[in-house]
């Protein structure tokens, strides 16, 4: 799945960490699925493939 030009090939992968300012347990319990669907929709809109996702408390 490498992109290429005349003399180069590359594969872009990014590690993104989403850390809210006030990390409360409500984010990891009640809002977890809502945040997941919002991020999935944004990635689909931008054409980004999510390889792996985790939601972990402090």
Order of alpha helices (4+ residues) and beta strands (2+ residues): beta-beta-alpha-alpha
